[in-house]
């Protein structure tokens, strides 16, 4: 068979003007497009993909350096792009260092002062530009393969039946190579958070490192220990769910965290620099009026809107507490009410896109009760629909790159455990809960990244706490603590104590008396076991309780009964023993006497 290349050259002459002498890629470059590329290189928009920046670098380098010699304006912008992309891709520069590097190599003042170039790009602009880069690369790829493909097509048409399969095999290889390049160009629009390729690891690791190290990667709250069990704060793409009993803290916890997220993340940098940050609360359970009043209570630490004579007085209170939207460094709050089951999860996208059109970027989304919204695929089976809703929430969190916070109910077994504990005056009740107490919501648990149990508890009328227990975490937790109690301000019924900037957390790991608290109330203690020598303990008890039971109820040594295995002996010359504790000691000693006497009688009879 004749050499295919030779035969291709022979038949190419029969088809004039197969390829234009001027590269098509250059014909597509105009002044407006070059401005867009210059803006893209200088943009601070966090939605820019490194793949696309690298491919723009590849695209510019594929153009001959003298291609725009006859057009000084385009030539200046082309050289600017070459220098800027070299600094950005090869040297890893950005911000002021990028501008400095450009200015050391060329006079770019006219371009840097051009408002069309220096304007910040929106997310829609980024999508368009990266699509244009991919299209240029596709054209460049096709241009590089078109000659070989045409030669093979001509060769196939002129080959005899014995050699057509050989030519067809070569054609398949050529087309497969072209399709591979097309797919690579398409991958340029994918984020490293959704796709990783070992062959592009330099780009992927850089993008992942920037993502994890970016200060806006998570939102902190005003509670130290809560931030710790979250792994530092509310993280992007994560789905969190609070589980609690009906009417026992889910809503007030959401209000507190919403307010603290707003308060402690001022200056948050949105991914789209043209947008302002916004936190959304979608409620299908409580009216907006109730939420705003609760928010006012949290902000003022105990006050209610209805206590004020006028709306102006309420506004003044908000302003005095610095709860207001003044400029673009502040975060907007949107509370939106929809009746139960009137919307499905597709409404989440409608609401966020509506806000985007108004110039806001949602940075966190709260949904007060998971069971009040329908899934996009509604089956009317409660168990299946709960799983579908949580799956829709998780997908929304990933696509919007934000944390999503919602709440659901504990089951009847959890209610029984809590009520029994309260009936016997037990504390630390939240520690009794686990993932088995989710009940019908277990299908939710498969999709969430962080499950947190809530139980309100109190040590006294003045000492109120919200108990938190971490049930599940798909992220790195930065503390050994899995449950804690956050105090509520004494003058308030729902406002959690904010201790973010305190040296010591205000939270407690237990509501029971700690050893330090026992010492502060009763003096130095010595633990004595009842197991090794009951007789010596009885003798000790006799000598101490006699003094404890005599007026004026002051003594030097006492034994305080706690549990059968432990007795604490306290020395305090000025201590008055509570009546219940004296009686407990007396009953315990008498009981031990009876046990000892029974043993002695049994021993003598033997």
C-alpha positions in Angstrom: 0.0 0.0 0.0 1.3 3.5 -0.8 2.4 5.6 2.2 -0.7 7.2 3.6 1.0 10.6 4.1 2.1 10.7 0.5 -1.3 9.7 -0.7 -2.9 12.3 1.5 -0.7 15.0 0.0 -1.6 13.8 -3.5 -5.4 14.1 -2.8 -5.2 17.2 -0.6 -4.4 19.2 -3.8 -7.8 18.2 -5.1 -9.5 20.1 -2.1 -8.3 23.8 -2.1 -8.3 26.0 1.0 -8.7 23.2 3.5 -7.2 25.3 6.3 -7.0 29.1 6.4 -3.6 30.6 6.5 -4.6 32.8 9.4 -5.2 30.8 12.6 -8.9 31.0 13.5 -8.0 31.5 17.2 -6.5 34.9 16.4 -9.5 35.9 14.3 -11.7 35.5 17.3 -9.6 37.8 19.5 -11.0 41.4 19.6 -10.6 44.3 21.9 -13.6 43.5 24.1 -12.5 39.9 24.6 -9.0 40.9 25.5 -10.4 43.3 28.1 -12.4 40.5 29.6 -9.4 38.2 29.8 -7.4 41.0 31.5 -10.2 41.5 34.0 -10.3 37.8 34.6 -6.5 37.6 35.4 -6.8 40.5 37.9 -10.1 39.4 39.5 -10.3 38.4 43.2 -13.5 36.3 42.6 -13.1 33.1 44.6 -15.1 31.1 42.0 -12.3 31.3 39.4 -10.8 27.9 38.7 -7.1 27.3 38.5 -7.6 24.9 35.6 -9.1 27.8 33.6 -6.3 30.2 34.5 -3.8 27.6 33.5 -5.6 27.0 30.2 -5.8 30.7 29.5 -2.0 30.7 30.0 -1.7 27.8 27.6 -4.1 29.6 25.1 -2.0 32.9 25.2 1.2 31.0 24.7 -0.2 29.2 21.7 -0.5 32.5 19.9 2.6 33.8 18.2 4.1 36.8 19.9 4.0 38.9 16.8 0.4 38.0 15.9 -0.9 41.4 16.9 2.0 43.5 15.7 -0.3 45.5 13.4 -2.7 46.4 16.2 -0.8 48.2 19.0 -3.8 48.2 21.4 -4.3 44.4 21.1 -0.6 43.8 21.2 -0.2 45.7 24.5 -3.1 43.7 26.1 -1.7 40.5 24.8 1.8 41.2 26.3 0.1 42.2 29.5 -1.7 38.9 29.6 1.5 36.9 29.0 3.3 38.7 31.9 0.3 38.5 34.3 -0.4 34.8 33.6 3.3 34.0 34.0 3.3 35.7 37.4 0.1 34.1 38.4 0.6 30.5 37.2 4.4 30.0 37.4 5.3 32.4 40.2 2.1 32.0 42.2 1.6 35.7 42.7 -1.6 37.5 43.4 -2.9 40.9 44.7 -0.4 43.7 45.1 2.6 41.4 44.3 1.0 40.5 41.0 0.6 44.1 40.1 4.2 44.9 41.2 5.6 42.1 39.1 3.7 43.3 36.0 4.9 46.9 36.5 8.5 45.8 36.7 8.3 44.3 33.2 6.1 46.8 31.3 4.3 50.1 31.7 0.8 48.8 32.4 -0.6 52.1 33.9 -3.0 52.7 31.1 -4.5 49.2 31.4 -4.6 49.2 35.2 -6.4 52.5 35.2 -8.9 51.4 32.6 -12.3 50.9 34.3 -13.4 48.3 31.8 -10.4 46.1 32.9 -10.4 46.9 36.6 -14.1 46.3 37.2 -14.7 43.3 39.5 -16.3 40.2 37.8 -19.5 38.6 38.9 -20.1 34.8 39.1 -22.0 35.0 35.8 -19.0 36.8 34.2 -16.7 34.0 35.5 -18.9 31.3 34.0 -19.0 33.0 30.6 -15.3 33.7 30.5 -14.3 30.2 31.5 -16.7 28.8 28.9 -15.1 31.1 26.3 -11.6 29.8 27.3 -12.8 26.2 26.9 -14.3 27.0 23.5 -11.0 28.6 22.3 -9.2 25.5 23.5 -11.6 23.3 21.7 -11.0 25.2 18.5 -7.3 25.1 19.0 -7.4 21.3 19.6 -9.5 20.8 16.5 -7.1 23.0 14.4 -4.2 20.8 15.5 -6.0 17.6 14.5 -7.9 18.7 11.4 -5.1 18.0 8.9 -4.5 14.5 10.1 -8.2 13.7 10.2 -8.7 15.0 6.7 -5.7 13.1 5.4 -7.1 9.9 7.0 -10.5 10.5 5.6 -9.1 11.0 2.1 -6.9 7.9 2.6 -9.9 5.9 3.7 -11.9 7.0 0.6 -9.0 5.9 -1.7 -8.0 2.7 0.1 -9.0 -0.7 -1.2 -11.2 -2.9 0.9 -8.1 -4.7 2.3 -6.6 -1.6 3.8 -9.7 0.3 4.9 -9.7 -1.3 8.4 -6.1 -0.1 8.9 -6.9 3.4 7.9 -10.1 3.3 10.1 -8.0 2.2 13.1 -5.7 5.2 12.6 -8.7 7.4 12.3 -10.2 6.1 15.5 -6.9 6.8 17.4 -6.8 10.4 16.0 -10.4 11.1 16.9 -9.9 9.6 20.3 -7.0 11.9 20.9 -9.2 14.8 19.9 -12.0 13.8 22.2 -9.5 13.4 25.1 -8.4 17.0 24.6 -12.1 18.1 24.5 -12.7 16.4 27.8 -9.6 18.1 29.3 -10.8 21.5 28.2 -14.2 20.8 29.8 -12.5 19.7 33.0 -11.1 23.3 33.2 -14.5 24.4 34.4 -14.6 21.9 37.2 -13.6 22.8 40.8 -11.0 20.8 42.8 -13.7 20.5 45.5 -15.7 18.3 43.0 -13.0 16.7 40.9 -9.3 15.7 41.6 -6.9 14.5 38.9 -3.4 13.2 39.7 -2.2 14.4 36.3 -3.3 18.0 37.4 -2.3 17.7 41.0 -0.3 20.9 41.1 -3.4 22.8 40.2 -5.7 20.8 42.4 -3.6 20.9 45.5 -3.1 24.7 45.1 -6.9 25.2 44.8 -7.6 22.8 47.7 -5.0 24.6 49.9 -6.5 28.0 49.1 -10.0 26.7 49.9 -9.1 25.2 53.3 -6.9 28.1 54.4 -9.2 30.9 53.3 -10.5 32.8 56.3 -14.0 32.6 55.0 -13.9 28.8 54.8 -16.0 28.6 58.0 -18.2 30.7 60.1 -17.5 31.0 63.8 -20.1 31.4 66.6 -19.8 33.2 69.9 -19.4 30.1 72.0 -15.9 28.6 72.4 -16.8 25.0 73.1 -19.5 24.9 70.4 -16.9 26.1 67.9 -14.6 23.3 69.1 -17.1 20.5 68.6 -17.8 22.0 65.1 -14.1 21.6 64.2 -13.6 25.4 64.4 -16.9 26.7 63.2 -19.7 26.1 60.7 -18.0 24.7 57.6 -18.9 25.1 54.0 -20.8 22.2 52.3 -21.7 20.7 55.7 -25.2 19.8 56.8 -25.9 20.2 60.6 -29.0 19.0 62.4 -30.1 19.8 66.0 -32.2 17.1 67.6 -34.4 18.0 70.6 -37.8 17.4 72.2 -40.8 19.4 71.1 -40.7 22.9 72.5 -37.3 22.4 74.2 -34.7 24.6 72.7 -34.3 23.9 69.0 -35.7 27.2 67.9 -33.9 29.3 70.5 -30.7 27.6 69.6 -31.2 28.4 65.9 -31.9 32.1 66.8 -28.7 32.3 69.0 -26.5 30.7 66.4 -28.0 32.9 63.6 -27.3 36.0 65.7 -23.8 35.0 66.7 -22.9 34.0 63.1 -24.0 37.5 62.1 -22.1 39.2 65.0 -18.8 37.4 64.8 -18.2 37.2 61.1 -18.2 40.9 60.1 -16.0 41.5 57.1 -16.7 38.1 55.6 -15.3 37.9 52.1 -17.8 36.5 49.6 -16.7 34.3 46.7 -18.2 36.9 44.3 -16.7 40.2 45.3 -19.6 42.1 43.7 -22.0 40.5 46.1 -22.7 41.3 49.8 -22.9 38.5 52.4 -26.3 37.3 53.6 -27.7 34.8 56.1 -31.1 33.2 55.4 -33.6 31.6 57.8 -36.5 29.8 56.1 -39.2 29.1 58.6 -42.3 26.9 58.1 -43.1 26.5 61.8 -42.9 29.9 63.4 -44.1 33.3 62.1 -41.5 36.0 61.3 -43.0 38.1 64.1 -42.0 35.3 66.6 -38.5 35.1 65.2 -37.9 38.8 65.3 -39.1 39.0 68.9 -36.9 36.1 69.9 -34.0 37.8 68.1 -34.7 41.0 70.0 -34.7 39.0 73.2 -31.3 37.5 72.4 -29.8 40.8 71.2 -31.0 42.7 74.3 -30.4 39.6 76.6 -33.9 39.5 78.1 -36.1 42.2 76.7 -39.3 41.8 74.7 -40.6 44.1 71.9 -44.0 44.4 73.4 -42.5 46.0 76.5 -41.8 49.2 74.5 -44.3 51.9 73.8 -43.2 52.6 70.2 -41.5 51.1 67.3 -38.9 53.9 67.4 -37.9 52.8 70.9 -37.4 49.2 69.7 -35.3 50.5 66.8 -33.2 52.6 69.1 -32.6 49.5 71.3 -31.4 47.6 68.2 -29.2 50.5 67.2 -27.7 50.9 70.7 -26.9 47.2 70.6 -25.2 47.7 67.2 -27.7 45.3 65.5 -28.1 47.0 62.2 -27.0 47.0 58.6 -24.8 50.0 57.9 -22.5 49.2 55.0 -21.2 46.4 52.8 -18.9 45.0 55.6 -22.1 44.1 57.5 -24.0 40.9 56.9 -27.6 40.9 55.7 -30.2 38.7 57.5 -33.3 37.5 55.7 -36.1 35.6 57.5 -38.6 34.1 55.1 -41.9 32.4 56.2 -43.8 29.9 54.1 -46.8 27.8 55.3 -46.1 24.1 56.0 -45.6 21.9 52.9 -46.4 24.7 50.5 -42.9 24.6 49.1 -40.4 21.8 48.3 -36.6 22.0 48.4 -36.4 23.6 45.0 -37.5 26.8 46.7 -34.1 27.0 48.4 -32.6 27.7 44.9 -35.4 30.2 44.0 -34.8 32.2 47.2 -31.0 32.3 46.9 -31.1 33.2 43.2 -33.6 36.0 44.0 -31.2 37.4 46.6 -28.3 37.0 44.1 -30.2 39.2 41.7 -30.5 41.8 44.5 -26.7 41.7 44.9 -26.4 39.3 47.9 -24.5 36.0 48.3 -25.9 33.6 50.8 -23.2 32.4 53.2 -25.3 30.3 55.5 -28.8 28.8 55.3 -31.0 27.9 58.3 -34.2 25.9 58.1 -36.1 25.7 61.4 -37.7 22.3 61.0 -36.7 19.7 58.5 -40.1 17.9 58.5 -42.0 21.0 57.3 -40.7 21.1 53.8 -41.4 18.6 51.0 -38.6 17.0 49.0 -38.2 17.7 45.3 -39.2 14.0 44.8 -42.3 13.7 47.0 -43.3 10.0 47.7 -45.8 10.6 50.5 -43.9 8.0 52.5 -42.7 9.9 55.6 -39.6 7.8 56.2 -38.5 8.1 52.6 -39.3 11.7 52.3 -37.3 12.6 55.4 -34.3 11.0 53.8 -34.9 12.8 50.5 -35.2 16.2 52.2 -31.9 15.8 54.1 -30.3 14.6 50.8 -31.7 17.7 49.0 -30.3 19.9 51.9 -26.9 18.3 51.5 -26.8 18.7 47.8 -27.8 22.4 48.2 -25.0 23.0 50.7 -22.5 21.5 48.3 -23.7 23.3 45.2 -23.9 26.7 47.0 -20.7 26.0 49.0 -22.3 27.0 52.3 -23.2 25.5 55.7 -26.8 24.4 56.1 -28.3 24.2 59.6 -31.7 22.5 60.4 -33.5 20.7 63.2 -35.6 17.7 63.9 -37.3 15.8 66.7 -36.1 13.2 69.2 -38.1 10.0 69.5 -40.4 8.9 72.4 -37.7 6.8 74.0 -35.6 10.0 74.4 -38.6 11.8 75.9 -39.0 9.0 78.4 -35.4 9.0 79.4 -35.4 12.7 80.0 -38.7 12.8 81.9 -37.5 10.0 84.2 -34.3 11.8 84.9 -36.1 15.0 85.7 -38.5 13.2 87.9 -35.6 12.0 90.1 -33.8 15.4 90.0 -30.9 14.1 87.9 -28.5 16.3 86.1 -26.4 15.9 82.9 -29.4 14.5 81.1 -28.1 15.3 77.6 -25.3 12.7 78.1 -28.0 10.0 78.2 -28.9 10.6 74.6 -27.4 8.9 71.5 -28.1 8.3 67.9 -30.6 5.6 68.7 -32.8 8.4 70.0 -33.3 9.9 66.5 -36.0 7.3 65.8 -37.9 7.9 62.6 -35.3 10.5 61.7 -32.6 7.9 61.4 -32.8 8.3 57.6 -31.8 11.9 58.1 -28.7 10.7 60.0 -27.2 9.1 56.8 -26.9 12.4 55.0 -25.9 14.9 57.8 -22.3 15.8 58.6 -23.0 16.9 62.2 -25.8 15.7 64.6 -26.1 17.6 67.9 -28.5 16.8 70.7 -30.1 19.6 72.8 -31.6 19.4 76.3 -32.3 22.5 78.4 -31.3 22.0 82.1 -31.0 24.1 85.2 -29.2 23.8 88.5 -31.5 26.4 90.1 -34.0 29.0 89.0 -31.2 31.4 88.4 -28.8 28.9 86.8 -30.1 27.8 83.3 -28.1 25.9 80.7 -28.5 24.5 77.3 -27.0 21.0 77.1 -25.2 20.1 73.8 -24.0 16.6 72.9 -22.2 15.8 69.6 -23.7 12.6 68.1 -22.0 12.4 64.8 -19.2 14.3 63.0 -17.9 13.8 59.5 -15.2 16.4 60.2 -12.2 16.7 62.5 -13.3 17.8 66.0 -10.7 20.0 67.7 -11.6 18.9 71.3 -12.0 15.8 73.5 -15.3 17.2 74.8 -18.4 15.6 73.3 -21.0 17.1 75.6 -21.1 20.5 77.4 -23.5 23.0 79.0 -23.6 26.5 77.8 -25.0 29.0 80.4 -27.9 31.3 79.7 -27.6 34.9 80.8 -29.4 35.2 84.2 -31.5 38.1 83.1 -32.6 36.2 80.0 -34.5 33.0 79.4 -33.0 32.2 76.0 -29.8 34.2 75.3 -26.7 32.0 75.4 -23.6 33.4 77.1 -21.1 34.5 74.5 -17.5 33.6 75.6 -15.6 33.7 72.3 -13.1 36.3 73.5 -12.9 35.0 77.1 -9.7 33.3 78.3 -11.7 30.5 79.9 -14.9 29.1 78.3 -18.1 29.8 80.2 -19.4 26.3 79.4 -19.3 23.3 81.9 -18.7 19.7 81.1 -21.0 18.6 83.9 -23.8 20.2 86.0 -22.9 18.0 89.0 -20.6 19.3 91.6 -17.0 19.1 90.7 -14.3 18.3 93.2 -13.3 22.0 93.3 -16.9 23.0 94.0 -17.2 20.4 96.8 -14.0 21.7 98.4 -15.2 25.3 98.2 -18.5 24.4 99.9 -17.3 21.8 102.4 -13.6 22.2 102.8 -10.9 19.6 102.1 -12.2 16.1 101.5 -10.7 12.6 102.0 -12.2 9.7 100.1 -12.8 6.5 102.2 -13.8 3.2 100.7 -16.4 1.1 102.6 -15.3 -2.1 101.1 -11.9 -3.0 102.7 -12.8 -2.5 106.4 -16.3 -1.8 107.4 -15.5 -2.0 111.1 -12.9 0.7 111.0 -15.2 2.9 109.0 -18.0 2.3 111.5 -15.7 3.3 114.3 -14.8 6.4 112.4 -18.4 7.2 111.7 -19.4 6.8 115.4 -16.7 9.3 116.5 -17.7 11.8 113.9 -21.5 11.6 113.8 -21.8 12.0 117.6 -20.3 15.4 117.2 -22.4 16.1 114.1 -25.6 15.3 115.9 -25.0 17.5 119.0 -25.9 21.2 119.2 -25.0 23.6 117.9 -24.5 21.3 114.9 -20.9 22.4 114.5 -18.1 19.9 114.4 -14.6 19.2 113.5 -15.0 15.9 111.6 -17.9 14.7 109.5 -18.6 11.8 107.2 -20.8 12.8 104.3 -22.8 10.0 102.7 -22.8 10.0 98.9 -23.1 6.5 97.5 -22.7 3.0 99.1 -19.1 2.7 97.9 -17.9 6.1 98.9 -17.8 8.3 102.0 -16.1 11.6 102.3 -14.7 12.8 105.6 -14.5 16.6 105.9 -12.5 18.7 108.3 -13.9 22.3 108.8 -14.1 23.9 112.2 -16.9 26.3 111.2 -19.1 24.0 109.0 -22.7 23.4 109.7 -23.9 20.1 108.3 -27.2 20.0 106.4 -30.0 18.0 108.1 -30.4 15.6 105.1 -26.7 14.7 105.1 -26.6 14.1 108.9 -29.6 11.8 108.6 -28.0 10.0 105.7 -24.8 9.4 107.6 -26.8 8.1 110.7 -28.9 5.7 108.6 -25.8 4.4 106.8 -23.9 3.8 110.0 -26.9 2.0 111.6 -27.2 -0.2 108.5 -23.6 -1.1 108.6 -23.9 -1.9 112.3 -26.7 -4.3 111.6 -24.8 -6.0 108.8 -21.7 -6.4 111.0 -23.8 -7.8 113.9 -25.4 -10.3 111.6 -22.0 -11.5 110.4 -20.8 -11.9 114.0 -23.9 -13.9 115.0 -23.4 -16.1 112.0 -19.8 -16.6 112.8 -20.5 -17.6 116.4 -23.3 -20.1 115.4 -20.8 -21.8 113.1 
